[in-house]
Amino acid sequence: MADYETIRPAGAGARGLEVDAGLRAHMNKVYGLMSVAMVVTGIVAYAVGHNTALMQAIFGSPLRWVVMFAPLVVVFGFGAMINRMSYSTAQAVFFAYAALMGLSLSFIFLAYTGISIAQVFLVTAITFAGLSLYGYTTKRDLSAMGTFMMMGVIGLIVASVVNIFLASPAVMFAISVLGVLIFAGLTAYDTQNIKAMYLQMANSGDREWLGKSAIMGALQLYLDFLNMFMFLLQLMGNRN
């Protein structure tokens, strides 16, 4: 993990201030892109979730499996192909993915009360802000924790697929608790990693790469937030 002080030459105060300003601008861009994506997801999820006919057409037919798994396919494809895209294309794909995710999550407006969705969203936002701030400011290297958390994500996916057939409330509860903890840890790790990647590439002058790096950083934090929100909703949400 790159340490901030290691890239600042001794006595290079002006250069250090330039890097500080560039880092702040980069992180603001990451959070800005993430926020726009969250708004897109929320609008689509709300609009579809309150359209009874559309919900019946999607989730009352085999189309629901396409809607549920399409975001997973798209995000892997996006990660693999972003280096071949222009910045504007990558940004458009990111926002299109956010809309698709909103379609996939629209069912929560049928499954949970609107008040509980709002309450859990607020709790998630406060928790996310604190964890991301920790990841940005801490001097501790979180690389080892990030590796462990990624292994945990794989375990969560396997356990979730298995529980589709078991339909065990106890297993679902355990998955939800572990999911919150894992994505809480990933929020701090991903924030630190986004910062470190910028510091490593700050002198490259490759604005296109830095722009796409901001999009990928926004995508990582967006997924951390949404997953933490969904697991908290399963634990704390009041069902209709």
N, C-alpha and C positions, 0 to 999 in steps of 0.2 A: 504494500500500500504506500503510495507516495505521501511523504510528509511535506506540509506546506513550506517549512523552513528550509528543506533541502534544495528547493529550486530557486530560492532567492539569494543571489550572490551577496556576499558581505559588502556593505556600503552602498548597495544599489537601491537606495531609498526610493528614488523616483520610479524605478522599474517595479519595485515592490508595490507601490501605490497603484501603478498601472495594472498589475496582475490582480490586486484586490478589486479594483473597479471592474475589470473584465470578469472575474469570478462572480461578483454580485450580479452583473448583467446576465451572465449565463444561467445562474440559479433562478433569477427572476423569470427568465424565458422558460426554463423547465417548469416552474410552478404555474406560469401563465398558460402554457400549452396544456398542462394537466387540468387546470381549472376549466378551460374551455371545453375539453373533452368530457369532464364531469357534467357540465351544463348540458352538453349535447345528449349524453346518456340519460340524464334525468328527464329532459324534455320528451325524448322518444319513449322512455319507459312509462312516464305519466300519461302521455297521449294514448299510447296503445293499451296500457293497463286500464284505462277508463272507457275503452271502446269495446263494449260487450260482444258485438258481432265479430270484430277483428280478433278478439281473444279466443272466441269459440272456433274461428276458422283456423287459427294457428295451433292452439294447445288442445283442441278437440280432434286433431287429426295427426297422422304421422309426420306432418310438417314440423311438429314441435321438436322432433329429434334433430332436424336440420338447424332450427333456430338455436337449440341448446348447444350443439357442438360446432357450429360454423365459426363462432368467435375463436375457439381454440385452434382451428385449422388456419384461420386468417392470421392470428398473432404469430404463429410459427413461420408461416410464409413471409410475413412482413419482416420479421427479424432476419430471415435468410436473404431477403432480396433488397433490403434498404440501401445497401452500398451501391446498387446499380441504379437507384432512383435519384432524381434531382430532389433538392430540398422541398420545392413546392409540391411535387408529387408525393413525397413521403408524408408531408403534413396533411395533404388531402386524404391519403389512405388512413392515417391515424384517426382523423375525425370521422371518416366513414366507419372505421372499426368501432369507435365510440358509439355511433348510432346503432350499429349491429348489436353491440353489447346491451344497449338500452332495450332493444327489441327482445333480447334473450332474458332480461331481468324484469320485464313488464309484469310477469306473473305475481311479483311480490305485492302488487296493489290489490290482488284478489286474495292472497294468502294472509296478509297482515293488515292491521288497521293503519290508517294514514298517520295517526298520532304517534304510534310506536315506530313507524318508519322514520318520521321526523326526529324523534328522540334518539333513536339509535344512530342516525346520520350525524346528529350533533355530537354525541359521545365519540363516534369514530373520528370526526373532524378534530376535536380537541386532542384525542389520543395521538392521532397521526401528526398533528402539528408539534406536539411535545417530543415524539420519537424522532421526527425528521430534524428538529432543532438539535437534539442530542447527537444524531449522526453527523450533522454539519459542524458542530463545535468540539466534539470530543477529540482528544489526542490519542485515544486508545485505538489500536488497529483492530478493526472488526472483521477482517478477512476470514479468520477461522470460523467465527460465528456464522458468516454468510454461507460458507460451504456446508456447515451443519444444517442450516435452515433450508438450503436447497434440497438436501437429502430428505428433510422433513416434508417438503412439498411433494416429492415423488411418493413418499409414504402415504400422504393424505389422498393423493389421486387414486392410488391402489386401494386404500381402505374405502374410499367413497364408491368406487366401482363395485367392490365386493358387497358393500352394504345396500346397493341397489337390489340385490337378490336376497340379502338377509332381512332387510327392513327392520333393523334393530334400533330402538330408541336409545338404548345405552351406548351403542357404538356411535350413533349420530351425535350424541352429547359429547362423547370423548373426542370425536373428529372436530367438532365445533370449538371446543376448548383449545385443543392443540392448534387448530387453524388460526385462532386469534393470536396465540403466542408466537407462532411461526411468522405470520405476516407482520406482527409488531416488530419482531427482530429484523425482518427483511427491510422494513421501512427505514430503520436506522442504518443498516448496512448499505442499502442502495443509495441513500443520500450521501453517505461518506464516499462511496464508489464513484458517484457522479462528480463530486467535487475533485476527487483524486484524478479522474480521467481528464478533467479540464486542466488541472495544474500540470499534468504531464504533457499536454498538447498545446499549452498556452503560447509557446514560442514558435509553433509550426506555421502560423499565419494561414492555415487552411480553413477559411471561413465556412466553406461548404460542409466540411467534416464536422466542425464545431456545431453547425446548425443541425445536422442530422443527429449528432450526439445529444443535443438538447431534446430532440424528439424521442429518442430511445430512452433517455432519462425520464422524460415525462410519462412514457408508456410504462416503465417499471414502477414508478410511484403511483400511477393511476391504478395499476393492477394490485399493488399492495393495499391501497385504500379500499378498492371495491371488494377484495377478498376479505379484508378485516371487517368491513361493513356487513357482508353477507353472513359471516360466521357469528358476529355479534347479534345480528338480527335473528338467527336461529336460536341463540341463547336467551335473548332479552325481548324479542318481539312478541306482541300480543296477536294471536291469530284470529282472523274473522270467523 
